[in-house]
Amino acid sequence: MHDIAVRIIGLLLAAIIVALAARRLRLPYTVGLVAAGVALSAAHLKTGALLTHDLIFDLILPPLLFEAALCIRWQDLRRDMALVLTLATVGVVISAAVVAAGMVLLLGWPLQAAAIFGVLIAATDPISVLALFKDIGIGGRLRFLVESESLLNDGVAALLFAVVLTWVDSGGPTPSAGHVAGAFVRAAGGGIAIGMASGLAAIIVAGRTADHLVELALTAVAAYESFYLAEYLHFSGVLATVSAGLLMGNLGLLRTDDSSPLSVQGRAAVEGLWEFAAFLANSLVFLLIGLAVEHVPLVQLGPASLTIIILLVLVARAVTVYPICAAFRATRMAVPMVEQHVLWWGGLRGALALALALALPPDMAQDGDILIATFAVVVFSVVVQGLTMEPLLRYVGIRSRGAGA
């Protein structure tokens, strides 16, 4: 335990140095963290196998999801609800199907392995997306669309991943659409119900105290308790934490009038706490991704196969974004074409996909290939797409730092 604490403290010190250097060099912080992790790995720094499914799911995801959900306003979500839900549900299914079909037809993967990889890589990752968009300063409706989609579609992908994995493990016939839909509704509905109940309970208790420390503790309990309880009951922990954050944000943090159950001091403390927690979680996960590069045998699949896999993921994202946005062209939810380009290229993959890949049973056929493919896509996504996002914004005429996005 002492050794793990020392390693984590050392990584956080490295993250502080990277943050200062990235700001001076005008580089995305996330890219700098991955690069620093690669450099530390090349120096053969002994950090241990810290990048695990349990670390990502149990420690890193809840604060990042909760912090992002706290800042989403009901009115914004209600305005674009149909578009966001379509991207986060239909979009995930389309993306997964395109990737899986490509893996079978172009690389000869068996259907089961291709389906698992297609589902786990389908969702844009909230950790990567939120970190990048905060870093380069995208604001307004565009940032809202990207953030809200990433918060919801990773929950959808995680649920579909569980369904597909159960099918592969059972060796039975392909599950029907009705079976998949029923399993999804139960898991999603249960997660949302637990999150709403946890958030509401925390808000009610917060309204009975003016102690900002108690208010802080209540938000921490709501964020983690909703996630763990939902996962224990085989519901969606991601959607539970997002629901708790949405409710507590709109009933507490985002209300500036006297009717807010949170005190003025409590609102300031809650905002600061979760911003700091998100910084720590981001710093840790991206450094660990960089550190893991040396230990993942990317050459096992070969450069040609890795290139095809990355292109498949990009094509699948395009097939998701552009047709769905076209379907809403004549509505008030229409998305300008230049913003669609950002939605496409800004669909980063990250720690969530890695967590799902790391959760595969060790005796599953091609589990190593799935992990290697996932890692290649994540590194390309964070580094290449992360580095080119700000130039893309300038090219399409969208100014960063919240001006004109």
Secondary structure, 3 states (H helix, E strand, C coil): CHHHHHHHHHHHHHHHHHHHHHHHHCCCHHHHHHHHHHHHHHCCCCCCCCCCHHHHHHHHHHHHHHHHHHCCCHHHHHHCHHHHHHHHCHHHHHHHHHHHHHHHHHHCCCHHHHHHHHHHCCCCCHHHHHHHHHHHCCCHHHHHHHHHHHHHHHHHHHHHHHHHHHHHHHCCCCCCHHHHHHHHHHHHHHHHHHHHHHHHHHHHHHCCCCCHHHHHHHHHHHHHHHHHHHHHCCCCHHHHHHHHHHHHHHHHHCCCCCCCCCCHHHHHHHHHHHHHHHHHHHHHHHHHHHHHHHHCCHHHCCHHHHHHHHHHHHHHHHHHHHHHHHHCCCCCCCCCHHHHHHHHHCCCCCHHHHHHHHCCCCCCCCHHHHHHHHHHHHHHHHHHHHHHHHHHHHHHCCCCCCCCC
